[in-house]
Amino acid sequence: MKKETLYAFLRLLTALVIGLIVSGIFIALGGESPFYAYGQLIKGAFAGTMNIITTLRWMVPYIIVGIAAAMSFRAGLFNMGLEGCVYIGALTAALAGTFITGLPPFLHITVCLALSLFAGMLWLVIPAYLRSRYGVNEIIFTWMLSYIAVLLCQYLVAQFFQDPADLVSAPQQVRTPFIQESAKLPQLISPYQLNTSLYIAIGLAVCYYIFCRLTRAGYEHRMLGLSKEFARYGGVDVKNMQFFSLLASGGIASLAGAMEIMGVHYRYIHEFSRDSMGPNGILVALMGQMSPVGIPLSAFFMGALQNGARAMTRNADVSLDTIRILIAVIVICITAEGLYEILRIKKKQREGD
């Protein structure tokens, strides 16, 4: 086991070095020193209390969406609609936080999160049912649903829930009124955006660990991902496991959107997920090899990249496109093996069908 852990660490370290070298070439071609640029990235992610707190702030949604992605991947399914679920959860939390009144803070927050969880699961009921009962490909279905979810949220807010004050002061903005104080997640360190969603994300990671390592359902879930036929012969209800795996994936992803609204923005703002929480969550799951321990670590790494990239852009005069190349190359190198494993699982399942 120790040798396997050491080998995995060395493999990830090698991928990181390759990524830094390749992205460093693009930085040098842009006329900047890669060493200075990387120094600014590290400084922007970890130097000082503000930067560390901001890195943790970005880590939270990546943990949640990473676990959501892993819930489908470990069952041999691809939920490509995580971004749409994030938006559905965000709008649900915003509406519940605005229009439900008279509740104490703990109960109001719980209701907002529960409704968001339910909305995210409900959004994927149709693709989950068709995939588990009729074998309809879930990749394209969930991917297209993601676009529908984002545009539907924009339409609903613009037509029915737009903040009346914005109609005069900011008509180009698509956003709801502010949620009530009782629905806001408390900040951990004022005035920074890090809030108690950090505790929820950690708790969710612990629950995911217990599910994967200590429960029968978690064992059957992993067995299904390895081989559908083997799982069926082992007594696993394959159809139900596939159905509920996709529902759980959508519900968990919606919590990330809800907590962004309740803890950071305090209202639904269209395109609040400009850093693509859904796709990045998929990368986090692959980087962490869908492990209950690896996902939080890779989420912290992704949060540091996102936070440090901003400082790198400001201080090193490196374009945002170069930053995207940096993140993409590093992530591709690290996740290549994880992606290969996922594709290998899918190939085995096709051969068994």
BAGU-637084 format. One record per residue: z, x, y of N, C-alpha, C in turn; residue in three letters. Coordinates in steps of 0.05 Angstrom, whole numbers, padded with zeros to 5 digits, always signed. Last residue first. Example, Ala and Ser with C-alpha at 12.3 -4.5 7.8 and 13.67 -1.06 7.14 Angstrom:
# BAGU-637084
+00142+00257-00045+00143+00273-00021+00157+00258+00001SER +00156+00264-00114+00156+00246-00090+00156+00264-00066ALA 
This chain:
# BAGU-637084
-00444-00451-00114-00451-00479-00111-00472-00488-00131ASP -00438-00397-00120-00422-00414-00138-00430-00443-00136GLY -00469-00377-00081-00477-00371-00108-00462-00388-00128GLU -00440-00393-00037-00467-00404-00041-00476-00400-00070ARG -00394-00362-00044-00392-00391-00046-00419-00404-00050GLN -00415-00311-00036-00403-00318-00062-00401-00348-00065LYS -00428-00315+00018-00449-00311-00002-00439-00318-00030LYS -00379-00321+00042-00398-00343+00044-00420-00340+00023LYS -00358-00270+00031-00345-00294+00020-00364-00317+00020ILE -00392-00239+00062-00392-00235+00032-00379-00260+00019ARG -00379-00255+00112-00406-00262+00102-00407-00259+00072LEU -00327-00234+00115-00332-00263+00118-00358-00270+00106ILE -00338-00179+00109-00322-00193+00089-00326-00223+00090GLU -00367-00170+00155-00380-00166+00130-00365-00181+00108TYR -00327-00178+00193-00350-00196+00192-00364-00194+00166LEU -00295-00134+00182-00284-00161+00178-00307-00181+00176GLY -00330-00092+00195-00321-00096+00167-00311-00124+00162GLU -00336-00101+00250-00359-00100+00232-00351-00105+00203ALA -00296-00100+00288-00298-00124+00271-00321-00123+00251THR -00301-00051+00313-00276-00057+00299-00280-00080+00280ILE -00353-00053+00335-00346-00032+00317-00321-00039+00300CYS -00348-00099+00368-00367-00098+00346-00360-00077+00326ILE -00309-00081+00404-00303-00103+00387-00322-00104+00363VAL -00336-00039+00430-00311-00034+00416-00305-00056+00396ILE -00380-00068+00451-00384-00046+00432-00359-00040+00416VAL -00355-00106+00485-00372-00114+00463-00375-00092+00442ALA -00328-00075+00523-00313-00093+00506-00330-00100+00481ILE -00372-00047+00546-00349-00033+00535-00334-00051+00515LEU -00404-00089+00564-00414-00071+00544-00391-00056+00530ILE -00370-00109+00603-00376-00126+00580-00388-00109+00557ARG -00371-00066+00638-00346-00073+00626-00351-00090+00601ILE -00424-00068+00655-00415-00045+00639-00389-00051+00625THR -00421-00116+00683-00438-00114+00660-00431-00091+00642ASP -00389-00102+00726-00378-00120+00706-00395-00120+00681LEU -00394-00032+00742-00402-00059+00744-00390-00076+00721SER -00346+00009+00772-00361+00004+00747-00368-00026+00747VAL -00311+00030+00809-00338+00022+00817-00356+00020+00793ASP -00259+00039+00797-00278+00059+00788-00307+00052+00795ALA -00230-00004+00818-00223+00023+00826-00244+00044+00818ASN -00251-00054+00800-00243-00050+00827-00242-00021+00835ARG -00262-00046+00745-00283-00055+00763-00276-00049+00792THR -00211-00032+00726-00233-00013+00723-00256-00020+00742MET -00183-00078+00734-00176-00055+00750-00198-00034+00749ALA -00210-00109+00696-00210-00117+00724-00203-00094+00742ARG -00199-00084+00649-00227-00084+00658-00228-00092+00687ALA -00145-00093+00639-00153-00067+00648-00181-00066+00659GLY -00149-00147+00621-00134-00140+00645-00142-00113+00656ASN -00181-00141+00575-00188-00160+00596-00174-00153+00622GLN -00152-00102+00545-00180-00098+00554-00188-00116+00577LEU -00104-00129+00537-00104-00104+00552-00132-00098+00562ALA -00122-00172+00505-00110-00177+00531-00110-00153+00549GLY -00139-00143+00460-00159-00158+00476-00148-00164+00504MET -00088-00124+00443-00110-00105+00450-00131-00119+00467PHE -00063-00172+00433-00052-00155+00453-00073-00134+00462PHE -00095-00189+00391-00094-00205+00416-00083-00189+00439ALA -00083-00151+00353-00110-00151+00364-00112-00168+00389SER -00030-00168+00343-00036-00141+00353-00064-00139+00365LEU -00036-00221+00325-00022-00215+00350-00027-00188+00361PRO -00069-00208+00277-00079-00224+00299-00063-00220+00325ILE -00038-00177+00241-00060-00165+00255-00070-00181+00279GLY -00001-00213+00220+00009-00191+00236-00014-00179+00253VAL -00032-00249+00192-00012-00259+00210+00000-00238+00228PRO -00102-00232+00191-00075-00227+00182-00055-00238+00202SER -00156-00230+00202-00144-00256+00196-00115-00254+00186MET -00167-00180+00222-00173-00186+00194-00159-00210+00184GLN -00164-00173+00275-00139-00173+00261-00142-00179+00231GLY -00218-00179+00287-00205-00153+00291-00179-00151+00276MET -00224-00233+00275-00238-00213+00259-00226-00185+00262LEU -00192-00256+00315-00186-00261+00286-00200-00241+00268ALA -00217-00236+00361-00189-00229+00355-00183-00233+00326VAL -00266-00262+00357-00265-00233+00355-00237-00223+00349LEU -00248-00315+00365-00261-00308+00340-00261-00277+00336ILE -00230-00309+00417-00211-00315+00396-00222-00309+00368GLY -00278-00303+00444-00259-00280+00442-00238-00284+00421ASN -00299-00355+00439-00312-00332+00426-00294-00308+00423PRO -00255-00383+00468-00263-00389+00441-00277-00366+00427GLY -00250-00361+00519-00228-00359+00501-00236-00364+00472MET -00283-00339+00565-00292-00348+00538-00271-00345+00517SER -00269-00330+00616-00269-00307+00598-00274-00314+00569ASP -00267-00379+00639-00290-00362+00645-00291-00337+00627ARG -00240-00430+00632-00242-00410+00611-00267-00392+00616SER -00248-00464+00674-00224-00447+00675-00225-00425+00654PHE -00290-00499+00679-00297-00471+00675-00272-00453+00679GLU -00253-00544+00720-00276-00539+00703-00283-00509+00703HIS -00186-00550+00715-00207-00539+00732-00231-00532+00714ILE -00130-00590+00711-00155-00582+00698-00175-00573+00719TYR -00070-00558+00734-00090-00579+00736-00114-00570+00720ARG -00041-00512+00727-00027-00537+00734-00045-00560+00741TYR -00054-00460+00712-00070-00473+00733-00056-00498+00744HIS -00009-00444+00676-00024-00425+00695-00036-00440+00718VAL +00014-00481+00643+00029-00458+00650+00017-00440+00671GLY -00019-00524+00633+00009-00529+00638+00024-00505+00648MET -00069-00499+00623-00066-00519+00645-00037-00522+00653ILE -00058-00465+00581-00070-00454+00605-00066-00473+00629GLU -00040-00502+00544-00020-00485+00556-00031-00469+00580MET -00088-00528+00530-00066-00543+00542-00046-00525+00556ALA -00118-00486+00507-00126-00499+00532-00104-00514+00546GLY -00085-00477+00462-00090-00456+00481-00099-00467+00508ALA -00089-00525+00435-00063-00518+00447-00066-00495+00467LEU -00139-00525+00413-00134-00542+00436-00108-00536+00450SER -00132-00492+00369-00147-00482+00392-00142-00499+00417ALA -00104-00528+00335-00090-00504+00346-00105-00492+00370ILE -00144-00566+00325-00119-00573+00338-00105-00549+00350GLY -00184-00537+00298-00190-00550+00324-00164-00557+00339GLY -00156-00520+00252-00168-00500+00270-00174-00512+00298SER -00142-00568+00229-00121-00551+00239-00132-00530+00259ALA -00194-00586+00215-00178-00601+00234-00156-00584+00246LEU -00208-00546+00178-00223-00549+00203-00208-00565+00224LEU -00169-00557+00139-00171-00530+00151-00186-00531+00177SER -00178-00608+00122-00155-00604+00139-00155-00576+00151PHE -00227-00601+00094-00225-00620+00115-00201-00613+00133PHE -00215-00562+00055-00235-00557+00075-00232-00575+00099GLN -00176-00591+00027-00169-00566+00039-00189-00558+00061MET -00206-00635+00007-00184-00639+00026-00176-00614+00041ASN -00242-00607-00026-00251-00624-00005-00229-00628+00016LYS -00209-00580-00064-00226-00565-00046-00234-00582-00022VAL -00151-00579-00088-00168-00601-00078-00185-00589-00056ASP -00143-00532-00140-00142-00537-00111-00161-00560-00105VAL -00144-00516-00193-00130-00540-00186-00128-00547-00157GLY -00175-00473-00207-00146-00469-00205-00130-00493-00197GLY -00225-00491-00201-00215-00488-00228-00185-00484-00229TYR -00227-00488-00145-00229-00514-00158-00219-00512-00187ARG -00223-00433-00137-00202-00450-00127-00203-00477-00140ALA -00271-00417-00161-00245-00408-00172-00222-00425-00163PHE -00306-00441-00125-00306-00449-00153-00280-00441-00167GLU -00295-00414-00077-00291-00443-00079-00290-00452-00108LYS -00262-00357-00064-00282-00368-00082-00276-00398-00085SER -00236-00343-00016-00246-00322-00034-00267-00333-00053LEU -00221-00391+00007-00238-00372+00022-00250-00351+00004GLY -00187-00411-00033-00211-00426-00026-00231-00407-00011LEU -00145-00375-00029-00160-00376-00054-00187-00390-00049MET -00123-00389+00020-00135-00363+00017-00153-00362-00008ARG -00104-00440+00006-00122-00437+00029-00137-00410+00027HIS -00068-00429-00034-00092-00444-00041-00113-00442-00019GLU -00030-00403-00003-00043-00389-00025-00069-00403-00033TYR -00015-00444+00032-00027-00420+00043-00041-00404+00021GLY +00008-00480-00004-00016-00488+00010-00030-00464+00022ALA +00053-00451-00020+00032-00456-00040+00006-00464-00026ARG +00078-00402+00025+00074-00429+00017+00051-00431-00004THR +00082-00350+00046+00106-00362+00032+00102-00390+00022LEU +00038-00331+00074+00052-00313+00055+00072-00328+00037ARG +00017-00371+00108-00001-00353+00092+00014-00340+00069CYS +00062-00396+00130+00042-00412+00116+00025-00394+00098PHE +00087-00353+00155+00101-00368+00134+00081-00383+00117ILE +00048-00339+00193+00056-00320+00173+00070-00334+00149TYR +00046-00386+00223+00022-00378+00208+00029-00358+00187TYR +00097-00384+00245+00090-00406+00227+00066-00399+00210CYS +00090-00338+00277+00110-00338+00255+00104-00360+00235VAL +00052-00357+00312+00045-00334+00295+00065-00332+00271ALA +00082-00397+00337+00059-00404+00322+00050-00382+00303LEU +00119-00365+00364+00128-00384+00343+00105-00392+00326GLY +00084-00339+00399+00099-00323+00379+00109-00341+00357ILE +00068-00384+00429+00048-00368+00414+00062-00351+00393ALA +00117-00400+00451+00103-00418+00433+00082-00403+00417ILE +00129-00356+00483+00147-00363+00461+00133-00381+00441TYR +00086-00360+00519+00089-00336+00503+00107-00341+00479LEU +00095-00405+00547+00075-00407+00526+00076-00382+00509SER +00129-00394+00589+00141-00398+00563+00121-00403+00540THR +00087-00346+00625+00105-00369+00622+00115-00372+00594ASN +00056-00307+00672+00067-00307+00646+00088-00329+00644LEU +00042-00303+00726+00032-00326+00711+00043-00327+00682GLN +00095-00284+00772+00073-00279+00754+00066-00303+00737TYR +00135-00282+00811+00114-00303+00814+00091-00299+00794PRO +00178-00298+00756+00164-00307+00780+00158-00283+00798SER +00175-00296+00691+00181-00278+00713+00165-00286+00737ILE +00165-00344+00664+00185-00326+00654+00194-00307+00676LEU +00156-00411+00686+00149-00383+00688+00172-00366+00677GLN +00154-00470+00645+00168-00453+00664+00157-00424+00663PRO +00099-00515+00645+00114-00495+00630+00128-00475+00649LEU +00102-00580+00672+00095-00552+00676+00112-00534+00658LYS +00117-00632+00671+00097-00624+00651+00091-00594+00653ALA +00149-00641+00715+00161-00644+00688+00143-00635+00666SER +00114-00640+00758+00132-00617+00753+00144-00618+00725GLU +00049-00664+00739+00076-00668+00749+00093-00643+00742GLN -00014-00632+00757+00004-00646+00739+00032-00647+00751ILE -00059-00644+00811-00039-00627+00798-00022-00644+00779PHE -00122-00678+00796-00098-00673+00812-00079-00655+00797PRO -00178-00640+00768-00161-00662+00769-00138-00657+00789THR -00243-00617+00788-00216-00612+00779-00199-00637+00784ARG -00296-00586+00810-00290-00607+00790-00263-00601+00779VAL -00319-00572+00876-00300-00567+00854-00297-00591+00836GLN -00349-00589+00917-00363-00574+00896-00345-00569+00872GLN -00315-00612+00954-00331-00630+00937-00345-00615+00915PRO -00263-00599+00982-00277-00581+00963-00294-00598+00944ALA -00247-00638+01020-00242-00609+01025-00258-00591+01007SER -00264-00688+00999-00269-00680+01027-00268-00650+01031VAL -00252-00689+00947-00277-00702+00955-00284-00695+00983LEU -00202-00668+00940-00225-00650+00937-00251-00663+00946ASP -00168-00712+00942-00168-00693+00965-00192-00674+00964ALA -00175-00736+00892-00186-00749+00916-00187-00729+00940PRO -00195-00701+00835-00174-00702+00856-00186-00714+00881ASP -00228-00740+00786-00229-00720+00807-00207-00724+00827GLN -00234-00775+00744-00207-00763+00748-00207-00741+00770PHE -00286-00796+00740-00263-00814+00738-00236-00801+00746PHE -00328-00759+00747-00333-00788+00751-00307-00804+00753GLN -00308-00708+00738-00324-00713+00762-00327-00743+00768ALA -00283-00715+00688-00267-00708+00712-00283-00715+00737VAL -00327-00729+00655-00304-00747+00658-00288-00741+00683LEU -00361-00683+00661-00370-00710+00669-00346-00728+00674TYR -00330-00642+00639-00339-00640+00667-00347-00668+00677GLN -00324-00660+00587-00300-00657+00604-00308-00656+00634CYS -00377-00658+00571-00363-00683+00572-00339-00682+00590LEU -00387-00603+00571-00401-00620+00590-00388-00648+00593LEU -00351-00587+00530-00349-00575+00557-00363-00593+00578VAL -00370-00618+00486-00343-00620+00496-00340-00610+00525ALA -00422-00600+00479-00418-00628+00486-00390-00631+00498ILE -00413-00547+00463-00427-00552+00488-00422-00581+00498TYR -00386-00559+00415-00373-00544+00436-00386-00548+00463SER -00424-00583+00383-00402-00600+00393-00387-00586+00416LEU -00454-00538+00369-00466-00558+00387-00444-00576+00399MET -00416-00515+00334-00426-00500+00357-00438-00520+00378TRP -00409-00552+00294-00386-00546+00312-00396-00531+00337THR -00462-00551+00272-00449-00576+00281-00427-00570+00301PHE -00471-00498+00257-00487-00509+00278-00474-00534+00290ILE -00428-00495+00218-00432-00475+00239-00447-00487+00262ILE -00425-00530+00176-00407-00535+00198-00412-00516+00222GLU -00473-00564+00138-00466-00538+00150-00449-00542+00176ASN -00448-00611+00092-00464-00606+00116-00454-00580+00130VAL -00423-00627+00045-00433-00600+00047-00450-00594+00071GLY -00399-00676+00042-00428-00675+00036-00439-00647+00039TYR -00344-00669+00049-00353-00689+00031-00383-00686+00023ARG -00336-00626+00084-00320-00628+00060-00331-00647+00040SER -00373-00636+00126-00373-00610+00111-00359-00613+00085ARG -00360-00687+00144-00387-00682+00133-00388-00656+00117LEU -00307-00678+00162-00313-00697+00140-00340-00692+00127TYR -00315-00640+00202-00298-00634+00179-00303-00653+00155ALA -00348-00667+00238-00359-00644+00223-00341-00636+00200PRO -00309-00710+00251-00336-00715+00239-00347-00691+00225ILE -00263-00685+00271-00261-00702+00248-00289-00705+00235VAL -00258-00655+00317-00272-00642+00294-00271-00660+00269LEU -00229-00686+00352-00255-00677+00360-00271-00666+00337TRP -00179-00690+00328-00197-00713+00328-00225-00705+00335LEU -00157-00640+00341-00163-00647+00313-00183-00670+00311MET -00153-00645+00396-00169-00624+00385-00176-00629+00356GLY -00118-00689+00400-00145-00691+00411-00163-00670+00399ALA -00071-00668+00377-00084-00691+00364-00113-00693+00374PHE -00059-00628+00415-00063-00621+00387-00079-00643+00373LEU -00052-00661+00460-00073-00641+00460-00080-00633+00431SER -00006-00690+00444-00031-00704+00449-00055-00685+00449LEU +00030-00647+00441+00024-00663+00417-00002-00678+00421ALA +00032-00629+00494+00023-00611+00473+00015-00627+00448LEU +00053-00675+00520+00028-00663+00528+00016-00646+00506CYS +00102-00681+00493+00082-00702+00491+00055-00691+00498VAL +00129-00634+00509+00124-00639+00481+00102-00660+00477THR +00133-00643+00564+00117-00620+00554+00110-00624+00525ILE +00167-00688+00563+00140-00690+00575+00122-00667+00565HIS +00213-00667+00540+00198-00688+00526+00170-00690+00537LEU +00228-00629+00578+00224-00621+00550+00207-00642+00536PHE +00232-00661+00628+00213-00639+00624+00208-00632+00594PRO +00234-00734+00617+00247-00708+00624+00228-00685+00616PRO +00187-00782+00645+00198-00767+00622+00212-00742+00631LEU +00160-00809+00685+00187-00818+00677+00199-00803+00654GLY +00090-00815+00665+00112-00810+00684+00139-00818+00671THR +00026-00794+00654+00050-00802+00641+00074-00795+00658ILE -00012-00771+00688-00010-00800+00688+00014-00810+00672PHE -00009-00714+00685-00012-00727+00711-00004-00757+00709THR -00005-00698+00633+00014-00687+00652+00013-00701+00679GLY -00048-00723+00611-00021-00731+00602+00000-00721+00622ALA -00089-00695+00637-00086-00724+00641-00058-00734+00633LEU -00079-00643+00619-00080-00649+00647-00076-00678+00652ALA -00084-00648+00563-00058-00640+00575-00057-00647+00605ALA -00139-00661+00560-00118-00680+00550-00091-00673+00562THR -00162-00615+00581-00165-00640+00596-00144-00661+00586LEU -00147-00578+00541-00139-00574+00569-00141-00600+00585ALA -00169-00597+00494-00141-00595+00496-00131-00593+00525GLY -00223-00591+00508-00213-00618+00502-00182-00618+00504ILE -00226-00535+00514-00231-00553+00537-00220-00581+00532TYR -00216-00519+00462-00199-00509+00484-00202-00528+00508VAL -00259-00542+00436-00232-00552+00430-00213-00543+00452CYS -00301-00510+00456-00300-00539+00462-00272-00551+00457GLY -00287-00462+00432-00287-00464+00461-00286-00494+00469GLU -00294-00471+00377-00267-00467+00388-00266-00470+00418LEU -00337-00481+00344-00332-00499+00366-00305-00495+00379GLY -00346-00454+00298-00357-00442+00322-00353-00459+00347MET -00314-00445+00243-00311-00463+00265-00321-00449+00290ASN -00334-00434+00181-00339-00422+00208-00336-00444+00228PHE -00296-00423+00120-00311-00440+00139-00314-00426+00166LEU -00261-00400+00084-00290-00397+00080-00307-00414+00098GLY -00210-00403+00099-00219-00424+00080-00249-00422+00074ALA -00207-00365+00137-00193-00359+00112-00200-00380+00090ARG -00234-00391+00180-00246-00368+00166-00233-00363+00139PHE -00197-00430+00198-00223-00438+00185-00235-00415+00169SER -00154-00399+00214-00149-00422+00197-00175-00432+00184MET -00176-00362+00249-00169-00353+00223-00164-00376+00204ALA -00181-00393+00295-00205-00383+00282-00199-00375+00253ALA -00127-00401+00307-00144-00424+00302-00170-00416+00287ALA -00111-00349+00316-00100-00363+00293-00117-00387+00286ILE -00141-00342+00364-00145-00324+00341-00135-00337+00315GLY -00118-00378+00398-00145-00383+00389-00152-00366+00365VAL -00066-00353+00402-00069-00381+00393-00097-00386+00382ILE -00077-00301+00421-00062-00305+00396-00068-00333+00385ILE -00104-00314+00468-00118-00301+00447-00104-00302+00420TYR -00064-00336+00501-00086-00353+00491-00102-00340+00468PRO -00031-00286+00505-00022-00311+00495-00044-00329+00485VAL -00054-00242+00532-00051-00241+00503-00045-00269+00491MET -00051-00252+00585-00077-00256+00573-00074-00255+00542TRP +00004-00240+00592-00006-00267+00599-00033-00272+00586ARG +00005-00187+00579+00019-00206+00561+00009-00234+00567LEU -00022-00168+00624-00033-00163+00597-00021-00183+00577THR +00015-00182+00663-00011-00195+00663-00025-00191+00636THR +00057-00148+00650+00061-00177+00648+00035-00191+00647ILE +00033-00099+00661+00042-00105+00634+00046-00135+00630ILE +00023-00104+00716+00001-00101+00698+00009-00107+00669ASN +00076-00109+00737+00056-00130+00742+00033-00128+00721MET +00100-00060+00723+00110-00085+00713+00089-00107+00715THR +00058-00003+00708+00073-00021+00725+00080-00047+00713GLY +00002+00004+00671+00018+00018+00691+00032-00002+00710ALA -00030-00024+00635-00003-00018+00627+00014-00005+00649PHE -00081-00037+00654-00070-00054+00632-00040-00049+00629ALA -00094-00001+00693-00095-00029+00700-00082-00047+00679GLY -00091+00046+00662-00072+00042+00684-00071+00012+00692LYS -00135+00039+00629-00108+00041+00618-00087+00036+00639ILE -00176+00038+00669-00172+00015+00650-00144+00016+00638LEU -00171+00087+00693-00166+00063+00709-00161+00039+00691GLN -00187+00118+00649-00160+00122+00660-00152+00098+00677GLY -00239+00103+00644-00220+00095+00623-00191+00099+00632TYR -00259+00126+00692-00261+00097+00687-00241+00088+00666ALA -00250+00180+00683-00236+00167+00705-00236+00137+00701TYR -00283+00187+00639-00255+00193+00637-00239+00179+00659PHE -00335+00174+00657-00322+00157+00637-00292+00162+00635PRO -00352+00174+00724-00340+00190+00703-00327+00172+00683SER -00415+00143+00743-00386+00146+00744-00376+00163+00721GLU -00469+00131+00739-00461+00150+00759-00431+00153+00762GLY -00488+00102+00697-00484+00088+00722-00473+00105+00745GLY -00485+00137+00656-00512+00130+00667-00510+00115+00693LEU -00431+00133+00646-00442+00158+00658-00469+00153+00670ALA -00429+00082+00623-00414+00087+00648-00425+00112+00662ILE -00459+00091+00577-00469+00072+00597-00455+00076+00624PHE -00425+00128+00552-00452+00136+00559-00464+00117+00580ILE -00380+00097+00542-00378+00119+00561-00406+00129+00570GLY -00397+00065+00500-00394+00053+00527-00392+00074+00548SER -00397+00106+00460-00421+00091+00467-00419+00079+00495VAL -00343+00123+00461-00364+00142+00466-00390+00127+00475ILE -00315+00076+00449-00310+00089+00475-00332+00109+00481LEU -00334+00066+00397-00339+00047+00419-00335+00059+00446GLY -00314+00110+00370-00343+00106+00372-00350+00087+00395ILE -00259+00099+00375-00271+00124+00387-00301+00121+00390VAL -00255+00051+00346-00248+00052+00374-00261+00076+00388LEU -00269+00068+00295-00286+00049+00308-00281+00048+00338ALA -00226+00102+00285-00253+00113+00286-00272+00094+00300THR -00185+00065+00284-00184+00086+00304-00212+00098+00307LEU -00199+00035+00239-00198+00022+00265-00199+00043+00288LEU -00192+00075+00200-00218+00061+00203-00220+00048+00231ARG -00138+00087+00205-00158+00108+00211-00186+00096+00215LEU -00117+00038+00188-00111+00048+00215-00132+00069+00223PHE -00135+00035+00135-00143+00014+00154-00139+00024+00183ALA -00108+00080+00114-00137+00079+00114-00148+00058+00134TYR -00055+00063+00119-00064+00087+00134-00095+00087+00136LEU -00056+00020+00084-00050+00016+00113-00060+00039+00130THR -00068+00045+00036-00086+00025+00047-00082+00020+00076GLU -00024+00077+00030-00050+00090+00033-00070+00070+00045LYS +00016+00039+00025+00017+00057+00048-00010+00070+00052LYS +00000+00017-00024+00000+00000+00000+00000+00017+00025MET 
